Amino acid sequence: MRNVIFASLFLIIACKETKKENGKSSETENISKVNSAETEAAKEWLEKSIENYFSADISDQEKIMQNITTKDYYEFKTDATNVDMDVDGSLSLQDFQKKWKTKFDVQKAGVGVGFLITGQDWDKITITKCDAILESENTYLFDVILTDKKNNANYPIQISVFKHQNSYLIGDVLQ
């Protein structure tokens, strides 16, 4: 629950208008505050994890997703992907929203689409942007754009990453 509160706080702060003070925006000041060594380590982990996920054989991707996400987020995204589908355990949209509304932003879950991107068919996904937005107590929020050049598609998302033991886990992806 604490992770959801942090993620929500990040979104509220990230969506506020930037103020101009002495010719510099407060957004620039916020970004400079999150360029710590720990944030850089989280960013490197995130980029490597995304690259590994998309370069893996499709039969291995579910296991990779499970290994790089929190248990709650994995279950949430699995439910979101399967909303109103004819598979065991599939939920209606209303049941999905009711089940997860207290832990995640169900409006930005990417209902009916896959993990990290909304495209079902893709060629080679690359990371064209991965900027730290916020950092707070072992929690990092990144503004990410994933690109599929062959299909001329960009997938802008925000990813919350949590420090977990000596590594990191994705705790939420806002699509």
LUMLUM-196018 format. One record per residue (C-alpha): residue in one letter; x, y, z. Coordinates in Angstrom, 2 decimals, decimal comma. Example, Ala and Ser with C-alpha at 12.3 -4.5 7.8 and 13.67 -1.06 7.14 Angstrom:
[site a [12,30 -4,50 7,80]],
[site s [13,67 -1,06 7,14]],
***
This chain:
[site m [0,00 0,00 0,00]],
[site r [2,89 2,36 0,79]],
[site n [4,24 1,84 -2,72]],
[site v [0,90 2,85 -4,24]],
[site i [0,85 6,03 -2,14]],
[site f [4,38 6,89 -3,32]],
[site a [3,43 6,23 -6,94]],
[site s [0,33 8,41 -6,60]],
[site l [2,37 11,17 -5,01]],
[site f [4,84 10,98 -7,88]],
[site l [2,05 11,35 -10,42]],
[site i [0,52 14,35 -8,68]],
[site i [3,85 16,13 -8,48]],
[site a [4,83 15,21 -12,04]],
[site c [1,58 16,59 -13,44]],
[site k [1,79 20,00 -11,74]],
[site e [2,66 22,97 -13,88]],
[site t [6,24 24,11 -13,71]],
[site k [6,85 27,59 -12,34]],
[site k [9,32 30,03 -13,78]],
[site e [11,69 31,49 -11,22]],
[site n [14,66 33,63 -12,26]],
[site g [14,57 32,16 -15,76]],
[site k [14,80 28,53 -14,55]],
[site s [11,88 26,18 -14,26]],
[site s [11,22 24,21 -11,09]],
[site e [11,02 21,09 -13,29]],
[site t [14,73 21,45 -14,07]],
[site e [15,46 21,79 -10,36]],
[site n [13,45 18,61 -9,60]],
[site i [15,29 16,61 -12,24]],
[site s [18,67 17,69 -10,92]],
[site k [17,66 16,43 -7,48]],
[site v [17,03 12,90 -8,79]],
[site n [20,37 12,42 -10,50]],
[site s [21,88 10,56 -7,55]],
[site a [24,05 7,47 -7,91]],
[site e [21,16 5,36 -6,64]],
[site t [18,79 6,82 -9,24]],
[site e [21,36 6,12 -11,95]],
[site a [21,67 2,52 -10,75]],
[site a [17,87 2,14 -10,84]],
[site k [17,81 3,61 -14,35]],
[site e [20,51 1,22 -15,58]],
[site w [18,64 -1,72 -14,07]],
[site l [15,38 -0,59 -15,70]],
[site e [16,94 -0,14 -19,14]],
[site k [18,66 -3,53 -18,97]],
[site s [15,45 -5,21 -17,77]],
[site i [13,39 -3,70 -20,60]],
[site e [16,01 -4,68 -23,19]],
[site n [16,16 -8,25 -21,82]],
[site y [12,37 -8,52 -21,83]],
[site f [11,98 -7,47 -25,47]],
[site s [14,99 -9,43 -26,75]],
[site a [13,82 -12,68 -25,10]],
[site d [11,88 -15,39 -26,83]],
[site i [8,15 -14,75 -26,49]],
[site s [7,76 -17,97 -24,50]],
[site d [10,13 -16,56 -21,83]],
[site q [8,64 -13,08 -21,54]],
[site e [6,02 -13,92 -18,94]],
[site k [8,65 -15,38 -16,61]],
[site i [10,90 -12,35 -17,15]],
[site m [8,00 -10,01 -16,42]],
[site q [7,29 -11,93 -13,22]],
[site n [10,95 -11,61 -12,17]],
[site i [11,23 -7,85 -12,79]],
[site t [7,91 -6,73 -11,29]],
[site t [6,40 -6,76 -7,82]],
[site k [3,97 -9,59 -7,15]],
[site d [1,05 -7,13 -6,89]],
[site y [1,92 -5,38 -10,13]],
[site y [2,34 -8,69 -11,97]],
[site e [-1,12 -9,84 -10,85]],
[site f [-2,63 -6,42 -11,60]],
[site k [-1,18 -6,26 -15,13]],
[site t [-2,15 -9,87 -15,84]],
[site d [-5,73 -9,04 -14,83]],
[site a [-5,64 -5,82 -16,89]],
[site t [-4,40 -7,63 -19,98]],
[site n [-7,12 -10,28 -19,69]],
[site v [-10,12 -8,02 -18,99]],
[site d [-13,21 -9,36 -20,80]],
[site m [-11,19 -12,06 -22,56]],
[site d [-12,33 -15,64 -22,84]],
[site v [-9,66 -17,08 -20,51]],
[site d [-9,78 -18,63 -17,06]],
[site g [-9,82 -16,00 -14,35]],
[site s [-10,72 -13,14 -16,71]],
[site l [-12,52 -10,25 -15,04]],
[site s [-15,07 -7,82 -16,41]],
[site l [-13,89 -4,22 -16,56]],
[site q [-16,07 -3,37 -13,55]],
[site d [-14,73 -6,31 -11,51]],
[site f [-11,15 -5,40 -12,46]],
[site q [-11,64 -1,79 -11,36]],
[site k [-13,30 -2,84 -8,12]],
[site k [-10,53 -5,35 -7,32]],
[site w [-7,58 -3,00 -7,95]],
[site k [-8,83 0,59 -7,47]],
[site t [-7,33 0,89 -3,97]],
[site k [-3,82 -0,23 -5,04]],
[site f [-3,35 1,10 -8,59]],
[site d [-4,58 3,76 -11,01]],
[site v [-6,96 1,52 -12,96]],
[site q [-7,49 4,23 -15,59]],
[site k [-3,82 3,96 -16,64]],
[site a [-3,51 0,18 -16,38]],
[site g [-3,32 -0,53 -20,09]],
[site v [-6,47 -2,66 -20,06]],
[site g [-6,48 -5,19 -22,86]],
[site v [-2,87 -4,51 -23,90]],
[site g [0,47 -6,05 -23,08]],
[site f [3,23 -5,22 -20,64]],
[site l [5,08 -1,94 -21,37]],
[site i [3,67 -1,37 -24,87]],
[site t [0,18 -1,23 -26,32]],
[site g [1,14 -2,78 -29,66]],
[site q [0,50 -6,46 -30,19]],
[site d [2,82 -6,86 -33,15]],
[site w [6,26 -5,32 -32,86]],
[site d [9,64 -5,69 -34,46]],
[site k [12,47 -4,34 -32,31]],
[site i [11,69 -2,22 -29,27]],
[site t [14,34 0,28 -28,22]],
[site i [14,46 2,77 -25,38]],
[site t [14,58 6,28 -26,83]],
[site k [14,02 8,08 -23,53]],
[site c [14,44 7,10 -19,89]],
[site d [14,55 10,15 -17,64]],
[site a [14,24 10,14 -13,88]],
[site i [11,37 12,36 -12,75]],
[site l [11,23 11,78 -9,00]],
[site e [13,05 9,93 -6,24]],
[site s [11,82 9,19 -2,72]],
[site e [12,87 6,57 -0,17]],
[site n [13,98 3,77 -2,51]],
[site t [11,29 4,66 -5,05]],
[site y [12,05 6,11 -8,47]],
[site l [9,74 7,36 -11,21]],
[site f [10,95 7,35 -14,81]],
[site d [9,50 8,96 -17,92]],
[site v [10,13 6,40 -20,67]],
[site i [9,55 6,22 -24,41]],
[site l [9,85 2,85 -26,09]],
[site t [10,14 2,91 -29,87]],
[site d [9,52 0,42 -32,65]],
[site k [11,12 2,11 -35,67]],
[site k [10,03 -0,48 -38,24]],
[site n [6,38 -0,03 -37,30]],
[site n [6,79 3,72 -36,69]],
[site a [5,40 3,44 -33,16]],
[site n [6,29 5,23 -29,93]],
[site y [5,04 4,08 -26,55]],
[site p [5,27 6,78 -23,85]],
[site i [4,93 5,41 -20,32]],
[site q [5,88 6,21 -16,76]],
[site i [7,46 3,45 -14,69]],
[site s [7,79 3,30 -10,91]],
[site v [10,79 1,31 -9,74]],
[site f [11,30 0,21 -6,14]],
[site k [14,55 -0,82 -4,54]],
[site h [14,20 -4,40 -3,40]],
[site q [17,04 -5,93 -1,39]],
[site n [20,12 -5,43 -3,61]],
[site s [18,16 -4,94 -6,83]],
[site y [14,98 -3,29 -8,09]],
[site l [11,44 -4,20 -9,14]],
[site i [8,89 -2,45 -11,35]],
[site g [5,96 -1,52 -9,15]],
[site d [3,72 0,21 -11,70]],
[site v [3,57 1,18 -15,35]],
[site l [1,26 4,00 -16,34]],
[site q [0,10 3,57 -19,92]],
***
